[in-house]
């Protein structure tokens, strides 16, 4: 600060003079302590706000469809057919091939859209960026970097197919050979 | 006759052909060097940036849209409320491009003749902020509000059924301003096209004042004094940003297949695109020994390619053509500029590799979500 920019002379700013007189002068020390009180209060309020926001991310109750369920008997599924009955309700395609029965995730491995099963082209095709997957789930066109994921399929005691979506099998990690990735029927 | 024109436009609109035409024409329309400028003038392309040239351009684009609105297939796309801003964008981008280039060429002519530029004014001349500027701003604000109100009433935002995670619309399109990014996502992994490239764009734009210390052209329009900088900027703006938005809006249909503007958007259109990774080409098709199990060995060729692209090319250029730039700007600025320029070239390179070789990824390590 130079003199030029400091306190204006009365002739330049006459209106400000009386106000400065009426206001009580604030000491430097008390100003600093009030400033820190203000900042601490502000930080506490902001911190509290973000803590509440964070708490909001973990609701007490989550209404999610169950992650494991039965989908019927193996004979309900024809060989060579992609079963779309569980796409909307469970988010899986059930495919039965000559090797067995498997459950494919309906989430594109590129950016998470839901591909469509094109029966005439015999492929899953994603409408967002054009990724294509074969009936096995192997990616063969478009930008998807890896095949569709498979979920664990087992048989229940009464012979029904049981899908567990909490266990997934990824081809690129060599998990499709593991037990549960495909149900031999 | 009309069918022939429409089929020709459909054919030329394929991104492989239209991008090639744009890339070839670009240095002749915006000559980055004196040599190109000679051709630019020989081909009479500088006439584009005159009033007659602008008028002819306006007539051509309007004819194109007129043809589109009378066509049963193209009109469906053009009349979609979401796509109306893209028609505005084409007109406004080209108009402001023309306007600035027109002013730049006028100034270049004046400076060549030894006259002051059009923006020059004697120091005594003054315009007051209030009322001259603020009043114009206020009127513009009111007109813009009226325009937005009418637009929102005439073309209401589409309201669809409640979101359903198992049902993606076909084609599923991003908002129009993100369609360029969505087009990049066809060629790149999400983290590159969605995170790395946008960050590089923003950082690169922020870095321009630190790279470009050419004081010429400051405060007035000029092309001749800033050929290279304008060329690089317009390449990024028109080719890498506007062009993919236009492609994504008008030319991408069901299953994200490419459709010419006058073609019917048929879900049944089959385009065979068996994409293959570089590692598959090398280990399976050329060496016929199958993919190695270690991903680093499997992708070694792609990794070497990428490292060479970003590591060797700057050094080669520094010893050759860009030696003057290196000496002028120093190694850090030079390195950053060449890195950003190479990153800008990576998009068309990857597009061409996809179109010609069906190449999916140069480096493909899905185990670690690392694909380039």
Contacts between the chains, C-beta under 8 A, distances in Angstrom:
chain1	res1	chain2	res2	distance
A	87	B	166	5.7
A	88	B	164	7.6
A	88	B	166	4.8
A	88	B	167	7.5
A	91	B	165	7.6
A	91	B	166	6.0
A	106	B	166	6.2
A	110	B	185	7.4
A	110	B	190	6.6
A	111	B	185	6.5
A	111	B	190	5.1
A	111	B	194	7.7
A	113	B	168	4.4
A	113	B	172	5.7
A	114	B	165	7.0
A	114	B	166	5.4
A	114	B	167	6.4
A	114	B	168	4.5
A	115	B	168	7.7
A	116	B	168	7.7
A	116	B	170	6.3
A	116	B	255	7.6
A	118	B	255	7.5
A	120	B	268	6.7
A	120	B	270	8.0
A	121	B	270	5.7
A	125	B	255	4.6
A	126	B	168	7.5
A	126	B	255	7.8
A	126	B	256	7.2
A	127	B	168	5.1
A	127	B	169	6.7
A	127	B	170	3.8
A	127	B	171	5.1
A	127	B	172	4.6
A	127	B	254	6.9
A	127	B	255	6.0
A	127	B	256	6.2
A	128	B	168	6.3
A	128	B	171	7.6
A	128	B	172	4.5
A	128	B	182	7.5
A	128	B	185	7.9
A	128	B	256	6.6
A	129	B	182	6.9
A	129	B	185	5.0
A	129	B	186	5.0
A	129	B	256	5.6
A	130	B	186	6.1
A	130	B	255	6.2
A	130	B	256	3.4
A	130	B	257	6.7
A	130	B	273	7.5
A	132	B	273	7.0
A	140	B	274	5.4
A	140	B	275	6.8
A	141	B	272	7.8
A	141	B	273	4.0
A	141	B	274	5.9
A	141	B	275	5.3
A	142	B	186	6.9
A	142	B	256	7.4
A	142	B	273	6.6
A	142	B	275	6.7
A	143	B	185	6.4
A	143	B	186	5.7
A	143	B	187	6.6
A	143	B	188	6.9
A	143	B	189	7.1
A	143	B	360	7.3
A	145	B	189	6.0
A	145	B	360	8.0
A	145	B	361	6.7
A	145	B	364	6.5
A	145	B	366	4.5
A	145	B	369	7.6
A	145	B	371	4.7
A	146	B	366	3.9
A	172	B	366	4.4
A	172	B	367	5.7
A	173	B	367	6.4
